[in-house]
């Protein structure tokens, strides 16, 4: 999924969570549907951040020149121990 449509879905999920959960919020309650929409929006936001990182670190839209690297290495949470990224 391209990143821009995903960002649109994220905005819509949080907007829906705000609209659905507002009535419960004013009464001091958290509705299950508002919470579910918030969690869905958070999961989509995490995915959008990961895709943004992939665009930067895997597909070359960045400062470093690591285009030949496989996506697992730049997307890994551990630092590289060898190769051009560790220099």
Backbone as a printed PyTorch tensor [residue, N CA C, xyz], in Angstrom:
tensor([[[  0.8530,  -1.1750,   0.0000],
         [  0.0000,   0.0000,   0.0000],
         [  0.8980,   1.2360,   0.0000]],

        [[  0.6680,   2.1580,  -0.9190],
         [  1.4340,   3.4020,  -0.9060],
         [  1.1770,   4.1880,   0.3810]],

        [[  2.1100,   5.0250,   0.7200],
         [  2.0580,   5.6940,   2.0170],
         [  0.9780,   6.7680,   2.0980]],

        [[  0.7530,   7.5290,   1.0600],
         [ -0.2230,   8.6180,   1.1380],
         [ -1.6450,   8.1140,   1.4040]],

        [[ -2.1300,   7.0810,   0.6930],
         [ -3.4600,   6.5690,   1.0540],
         [ -3.5010,   6.0320,   2.4910]],

        [[ -2.4090,   5.4430,   2.9390],
         [ -2.3630,   4.9650,   4.3160],
         [ -2.4920,   6.1280,   5.2990]],

        [[ -1.8180,   7.2300,   5.0160],
         [ -1.9180,   8.3980,   5.8910],
         [ -3.3430,   8.9650,   5.8940]],

        [[ -4.0280,   8.8590,   4.7690],
         [ -5.4260,   9.2900,   4.7180],
         [ -6.2950,   8.4000,   5.6020]],

        [[ -6.0760,   7.0830,   5.5420],
         [ -6.8220,   6.1530,   6.3960],
         [ -6.5280,   6.3960,   7.8690]],

        [[ -5.3000,   6.7610,   8.1860],
         [ -4.9420,   7.0690,   9.5760],
         [ -5.7590,   8.2650,  10.0610]],

        [[ -5.7950,   9.3070,   9.2510],
         [ -6.5620,  10.5020,   9.6280],
         [ -8.0390,  10.1750,   9.7940]],

        [[ -8.5790,   9.3680,   8.8860],
         [ -9.9890,   8.9960,   8.9720],
         [-10.2700,   8.1350,  10.2090]],

        [[ -9.3420,   7.2510,  10.5530],
         [ -9.5270,   6.4080,  11.7400],
         [ -9.5520,   7.2610,  13.0070]],

        [[ -8.6460,   8.2170,  13.1180],
         [ -8.6330,   9.0790,  14.2990],
         [ -9.8310,  10.0340,  14.3180]],

        [[-10.2590,  10.4960,  13.1490],
         [-11.4610,  11.3300,  13.0880],
         [-12.6900,  10.5290,  13.5240]],

        [[-12.8100,   9.3100,  13.0380],
         [-13.9260,   8.4550,  13.4380],
         [-13.8740,   8.1570,  14.9310]],

        [[-12.6780,   7.9240,  15.4670],
         [-12.5450,   7.6680,  16.9100],
         [-12.9870,   8.8810,  17.7130]],

        [[-12.6430,  10.0730,  17.2370],
         [-13.0500,  11.2890,  17.9460],
         [-14.5640,  11.4830,  17.8880]],

        [[-15.1480,  11.2400,  16.7290],
         [-16.5910,  11.4140,  16.5840],
         [-17.3730,  10.3690,  17.3770]],

        [[-16.9280,   9.1270,  17.3160],
         [-17.6280,   8.0460,  18.0050],
         [-17.4390,   8.1450,  19.5150]],

        [[-16.2440,   8.5040,  19.9350],
         [-15.9500,   8.5140,  21.3590],
         [-16.2550,   9.8060,  22.0920]],

        [[-16.6800,  10.8460,  21.3770],
         [-16.8810,  12.1400,  22.0230],
         [-17.9960,  12.1180,  23.0640]],

        [[-19.0840,  11.4580,  22.7540],
         [-20.2010,  11.4160,  23.6880],
         [-19.7810,  10.7290,  24.9950]],

        [[-19.0910,   9.6280,  24.9000],
         [-18.6030,   8.9530,  26.0980],
         [-17.5810,   9.7940,  26.8440]],

        [[-16.7700,  10.5260,  26.1010],
         [-15.7560,  11.3840,  26.7250],
         [-16.4050,  12.4660,  27.5790]],

        [[-17.4610,  13.0790,  27.0670],
         [-18.1160,  14.1470,  27.8330],
         [-18.7960,  13.6080,  29.0850]],

        [[-19.1340,  12.3170,  29.0890],
         [-19.7490,  11.7000,  30.2600],
         [-18.7430,  10.9970,  31.1570]],

        [[-17.4940,  11.0230,  30.7880],
         [-16.4480,  10.3960,  31.5940],
         [-16.2960,   8.9070,  31.3590]],

        [[-16.7890,   8.4040,  30.2360],
         [-16.6950,   6.9830,  29.9000],
         [-15.8950,   6.8020,  28.6220]],

        [[-15.2610,   5.6470,  28.5020],
         [-14.5600,   5.2960,  27.2730],
         [-15.3650,   4.2050,  26.5870]],

        [[-15.8230,   4.4910,  25.3790],
         [-16.5930,   3.4850,  24.6480],
         [-15.6450,   2.4860,  23.9940]],

        [[-16.1080,   1.2620,  23.8670],
         [-15.2600,   0.2340,  23.2600],
         [-15.0170,   0.5200,  21.7820]],

        [[-16.0070,   1.0740,  21.0970],
         [-15.8130,   1.3770,  19.6730],
         [-14.8200,   2.5270,  19.4830]],

        [[-14.8800,   3.5370,  20.3310],
         [-13.9090,   4.6250,  20.2450],
         [-12.5040,   4.1540,  20.5560]],

        [[-12.3870,   3.2810,  21.5480],
         [-11.0720,   2.7160,  21.8880],
         [-10.5480,   1.8580,  20.7520]],

        [[-11.4180,   1.0470,  20.1520],
         [-10.9950,   0.1900,  19.0410],
         [-10.5200,   1.0310,  17.8530]],

        [[-11.2390,   2.0850,  17.5330],
         [-10.8250,   2.9540,  16.4280],
         [ -9.5010,   3.6580,  16.7310]],

        [[ -9.3000,   4.0240,  17.9920],
         [ -8.0310,   4.6410,  18.3810],
         [ -6.8850,   3.6540,  18.2380]],

        [[ -7.1010,   2.4110,  18.6530],
         [ -6.0580,   1.3860,  18.5280],
         [ -5.7700,   1.0630,  17.0620]],

        [[ -6.8140,   1.0310,  16.2370],
         [ -6.6180,   0.8190,  14.8040],
         [ -5.8110,   1.9680,  14.2080]],

        [[ -6.1600,   3.1950,  14.5820],
         [ -5.4010,   4.3530,  14.1020],
         [ -3.9480,   4.3070,  14.5410]],

        [[ -3.7060,   3.8630,  15.7630],
         [ -2.3290,   3.7560,  16.2580],
         [ -1.5490,   2.6890,  15.4960]],

        [[ -2.1950,   1.5620,  15.2050],
         [ -1.5320,   0.5070,  14.4250],
         [ -1.2220,   0.9980,  13.0090]],

        [[ -2.1680,   1.7100,  12.4080],
         [ -1.9260,   2.2590,  11.0740],
         [ -0.8280,   3.3160,  11.1030]],

        [[ -0.7860,   4.1120,  12.1610],
         [  0.2510,   5.1370,  12.2940],
         [  1.6330,   4.4910,  12.4040]],

        [[  1.7190,   3.3960,  13.1440],
         [  2.9790,   2.6620,  13.2450],
         [  3.3970,   2.1230,  11.8800]],

        [[  2.4370,   1.5820,  11.1370],
         [  2.7280,   1.0710,   9.7970],
         [  3.1770,   2.1990,   8.8670]],

        [[  2.5390,   3.3580,   8.9800],
         [  2.9440,   4.5010,   8.1610],
         [  4.3530,   4.9670,   8.4850]],

        [[  4.7190,   4.9340,   9.7580],
         [  6.0900,   5.2790,  10.1370],
         [  7.0870,   4.2810,   9.5990]],

        [[  6.7240,   3.0030,   9.6370],
         [  7.6180,   1.9730,   9.1100],
         [  7.7810,   2.1430,   7.6000]],

        [[  6.6670,   2.4270,   6.9020],
         [  6.7650,   2.6480,   5.4590],
         [  7.5970,   3.8890,   5.1430]],

        [[  7.4610,   4.9290,   5.9530],
         [  8.2910,   6.1160,   5.7570],
         [  9.7610,   5.7990,   5.9320]],

        [[ 10.0700,   4.9760,   6.9280],
         [ 11.4560,   4.5450,   7.1150],
         [ 11.9470,   3.7120,   5.9540]],

        [[ 11.0790,   2.8670,   5.4130],
         [ 11.4640,   2.0560,   4.2600],
         [ 11.7310,   2.9380,   3.0440]],

        [[ 10.9200,   3.9880,   2.8840],
         [ 11.1440,   4.9060,   1.7630],
         [ 12.5040,   5.5820,   1.9060]],

        [[ 12.8300,   5.9600,   3.1190],
         [ 14.0870,   6.6640,   3.3510],
         [ 15.2820,   5.7310,   3.2720]],

        [[ 15.2140,   4.6010,   3.9850],
         [ 16.3960,   3.7680,   4.1400],
         [ 16.5160,   2.6610,   3.1080]],

        [[ 15.4460,   2.3050,   2.4350],
         [ 15.5030,   1.2090,   1.4740],
         [ 15.4720,   1.7160,   0.0440]],

        [[ 14.6330,   2.6760,  -0.2260],
         [ 14.4210,   3.1070,  -1.6030],
         [ 15.2210,   4.3360,  -1.9930]],

        [[ 16.0980,   4.7930,  -1.1420],
         [ 17.0490,   5.8150,  -1.5300],
         [ 16.6240,   7.2520,  -1.4030]],

        [[ 15.4870,   7.5470,  -0.8390],
         [ 15.0750,   8.9390,  -0.6450],
         [ 15.6550,   9.4370,   0.6780]],

        [[ 16.9880,   9.5440,   0.7290],
         [ 17.6770,   9.8720,   1.9730],
         [ 19.0480,  10.4620,   1.6670]],

        [[ 19.7940,  10.7160,   2.7320],
         [ 21.1290,  11.2860,   2.5910],
         [ 22.1550,  10.2010,   2.2970]],

        [[ 22.1100,   9.0750,   3.0140],
         [ 23.0680,   7.9930,   2.8090],
         [ 22.7690,   7.2370,   1.5240]],

        [[ 23.7800,   6.6570,   0.9240],
         [ 23.6110,   5.9130,  -0.3110],
         [ 23.6860,   4.4210,  -0.0140]],

        [[ 22.5720,   3.8410,   0.4140],
         [ 22.5050,   2.4120,   0.7170],
         [ 21.4590,   1.7290,  -0.1450]],

        [[ 21.3460,   2.1330,  -1.3880],
         [ 20.3100,   1.6150,  -2.2660],
         [ 20.4880,   0.1190,  -2.5060]],

        [[ 21.7340,  -0.3620,  -2.5160],
         [ 21.9750,  -1.7790,  -2.7920],
         [ 21.6930,  -2.6790,  -1.5920]],

        [[ 21.4390,  -2.1060,  -0.4100],
         [ 21.1520,  -2.9100,   0.7830],
         [ 19.7690,  -3.5280,   0.6910]],

        [[ 19.6210,  -4.7330,   1.2220],
         [ 18.3030,  -5.3620,   1.3040],
         [ 17.4950,  -4.6630,   2.3830]],

        [[ 16.1740,  -4.7680,   2.2990],
         [ 15.3150,  -4.0070,   3.2080],
         [ 15.4070,  -4.4990,   4.6480]],

        [[ 15.7770,  -5.7640,   4.8800],
         [ 15.8240,  -6.2690,   6.2470],
         [ 16.8940,  -5.5350,   7.0700]],

        [[ 17.9950,  -5.2290,   6.4520],
         [ 19.0990,  -4.6020,   7.1900],
         [ 18.7920,  -3.1650,   7.5980]],

        [[ 18.3480,  -2.2850,   6.6860],
         [ 18.0250,  -0.9240,   7.1280],
         [ 16.8170,  -0.8600,   8.0550]],

        [[ 15.8820,  -1.8120,   7.9230],
         [ 14.6910,  -1.7890,   8.7610],
         [ 14.9090,  -2.4680,  10.1090]],

        [[ 16.0820,  -3.0800,  10.3030],
         [ 16.3630,  -3.8000,  11.5460],
         [ 16.5780,  -2.8180,  12.7020]],

        [[ 16.0640,  -3.1430,  13.8930],
         [ 16.2630,  -2.2510,  15.0400],
         [ 17.6720,  -2.3300,  15.6260]],

        [[ 18.4500,  -3.3210,  15.2150],
         [ 19.8190,  -3.4420,  15.7230],
         [ 20.7810,  -2.7910,  14.7420]],

        [[ 21.8420,  -2.1670,  15.2440],
         [ 22.7870,  -1.5050,  14.3450],
         [ 23.6060,  -2.5360,  13.5640]],

        [[ 24.0250,  -2.1960,  12.3480],
         [ 24.8290,  -3.1220,  11.5680],
         [ 26.2220,  -3.2740,  12.1870]],

        [[ 26.7890,  -4.4570,  12.0320],
         [ 28.1220,  -4.7120,  12.5930],
         [ 29.1990,  -4.6260,  11.5250]],

        [[ 28.8060,  -4.6310,  10.2670],
         [ 29.7800,  -4.5660,   9.1790],
         [ 29.1380,  -3.9400,   7.9670]],

        [[ 29.9360,  -3.5670,   6.9970],
         [ 29.4070,  -3.0330,   5.7480],
         [ 29.4330,  -1.5130,   5.7230]],

        [[ 28.8920,  -0.9330,   4.6540],
         [ 28.9660,   0.5220,   4.4620],
         [ 28.2150,   1.3200,   5.5060]],

        [[ 27.1710,   0.7550,   6.1160],
         [ 26.3940,   1.5200,   7.1100],
         [ 27.1370,   1.7030,   8.4120]],

        [[ 28.0930,   0.8230,   8.7150],
         [ 28.8070,   0.9190,   9.9960],
         [ 30.0630,   1.7750,   9.8980]],

        [[ 30.4050,   2.2020,   8.7080],
         [ 31.6340,   2.9980,   8.5340],
         [ 31.4110,   4.4550,   8.8560]]])
